């Protein structure tokens, strides 16, 4: 009865395991087929399955062979009595039965684990098989970089797998010999005896294990290339002349010890073998630790720069190669303080795109003005450029996604969550530098349904795939989907796309019900023959499911093109095994080689996802293209209307900029002394100092011929505030990816961001304004401080926002502009820039002192806003009421400002304040 129960339990467990894997397999098959990448899934599945079968089969074969040998080598005839076996026949039988179960259970478990562990290394196996050359060799071993990224990891996995196989086989063989009583204790239970056949068998296995340990030890010598020093990264003098000298010695001793182990098969010499093993371990410990330490202390430390110079050069060279810093062109930039009105006029394309809206307060403004209903949510504000009215304009936009968790508890029914509320709707978009009379952004696209500029029209505004779309939904059902609210009524729709898995059979519905653990999929009468399930709708999750070997930017960005909404997601190829390259702790893990090799484009309506290869020659990308020939498409296949929205990724740029802080120094002595170390500047946001973030700009490069989309980051010297350089990456084709670093003169002071912040703080008129606003119960919020190169001069721009304690909605109140010694501010950028190019001696008329004719209109405007607000109040339109009251507040503040005399736009010299 016991055997039957155990058999049933084992069979049930195996069946559940099979069903678990089969369900995932079937769902993945359906999903990959629905997105058009079934071949990608089959290649991955084939690699995993083949690795699992081969790994499991290899272990099982080796184990069975050794168990067969153990059976043959076990003694025949009467077994020795006494000690462990001096037990009653019933006890002996019980031990024998337990050992038998343990043996077969261990064999099954180890076989399963061997297959599972082998399957987990499918990427290592495929990369070893298809790995492409880098064309660069390391300086110590003269191996192509591909050896360290594709070949060496495979060798490590192979050696480690064989070693684990050997250890598991020894465990099973010991159980077998114990079961056959070839291993026993003396009657006094003080000494362990092995039968001669068991001794020879275990000696052979021990020799093989020691040989595998030796192989792993020999492979470990390449780790010196990843040695972390305080000054540089990679092997130094002590590792090169010390550690690498010891490895061959220890390896030779280990091989001699292996020979001694096998020699015991003919002539036992266990003490000599043990002496060889102890000698090997001793030389390894002392040689790999003490000898390099002595070299470091007595030779390197007194002459560190002299001894380490070649290795510092290796670190500089390979770090610059690994992060693409060797492709950055250095250009001198004069940073003169002579920006004139004529210069501004000549660079209108740049001036028209200066960003005065910070995405952080702008997100709050978007939320209050354009979310419209509680179940809509803006999660990000993206920056892009569009051709509007025949000009290239930089804009900020946010997709209006559906936040299903914001529905009321009563409304969160299965029908609503899975069939009704299926998608977000539309986008709000505004230019980066335009503001209304009340300090709000000027919308170029807004409301439901979206309306605005004809160049930005959205014919398909539904967002079925996005950032908040983390749950599955069912579309094309027998009930209509909620589309968007239109006044007092709601608009409804039916999904017209082809995305998703077609639930055209009861079997598919059953599989989905099991997968999602949702019985309603089977029971609901709303589902019909055309119903589709949309799953893996989150953009990043969708991309990762198709390409788990890539890493991805933290956030995608939305793009409007030809009436549809798309998501762009930057994907990276990376490794941490690039020799001599200093690692970086990134969000996607520790790495020391990174390339933005792939752009992912996802249609927000039907979920169609496409991977475009930006650099087909990049070795890691080329390797994966060899493995998955149908996954990647060339950049030329990207439609032209989408190419204009490619941008250099912020995450990659930040990592490159961070590494450039030290690795722009290419002279080993300068690098050793850190004579010219750079740092990221800080800025003041709200009232707190924080690191300045890279920022996008539409501008004309110095000596450039037209405006283009760029990504910038200034630098200051380490622990100093003045600016020394700025880095720029070009985003537009055909110059995409080109990077330049503009170095500033070292013989004069160029104000850095925090010095500009200090000057703003010290300006008496700005300080008085901030105090006055604070007395009115509002909070001043300081936005992004931008350093904008125009011609051969730097222009700083910082917006000031006012946040009411009641509404918490930021309003743009002033824009501060600084060029050299001149500091001006006004109600908007144009007003502030009027002072640039004028003589700084005479302050201008306070900007808020308006002529009497202007003031006479202001009370009428206030009355108009008040009446409209009361009308909204009567109808219960709280959003309209809030907007009108906000406008009224702005007018009342303007009415009070001239009486207080604040708001002057001055041209000031900090030396005179």
Secondary structure by P-SEA (a helix, b strand, c coil): caaaaaaaaaaaaaaaaaaaaaaaaaaaaaaaaaaccaaaaaaaaaaaaaaaaaaaaaaaaaaaaaaaaaaaacccccccccccccccaaaaaaaaaaaaaaaaaaaaaaaaaaaaaaaaaaaaaaaaaccccccccccccccccccccccaaaaaaaaaaaaaaaaaaaaaaaaaaaaaccccccccccbbbbcaaaaaaaaaaaaaaaaaaaaaaaaacccccccccccccccccccccccccaaaaaaaaaaaaaaaaaaccccccaaaaaaaaaaaaaaaaaaacaaaaaaaaccccccccccaaaaaaaaaaaaaaaaccccbbbbbbcccccccaaaaaaaaaaaaccccccaaaaaaaaaaccccccccccccccccccccccccccbbbbbbccccccccccccccccccccccbbbbbbbbccccccccccccccccccccccccccccccccccccccccbbbbccccccccccccccbbbbbccccccccccccaaaaaaaaaaaccccccccccccccbbbbccccaaaaaaaaccccccccbbbbbbcccbbbbbbbbbbbbcccccbbbbbccccccccccccbbbbbcccccbbbbbbcccccaaaaaaaaaccccccccccccccccccccccaaaaaaaaaaacccccccaaaaaaccbbbbbbbbbcccbbbbbcccccccccccccbbbbbccccccccccccccbbbbbbcccccccbbbbbbcccccccccaaaaaaaaaacaaaaaaaaaaaaacbbbbbccccccccccbbbbbbbbbbbbccccbbbbcbbbbbcccccccccccccccccccccccccccccccccaaaaaaaaaaaaaaaaaaaaaaaacaaaaaaaaaaaaaaaaaaaaccccccccccccccccc
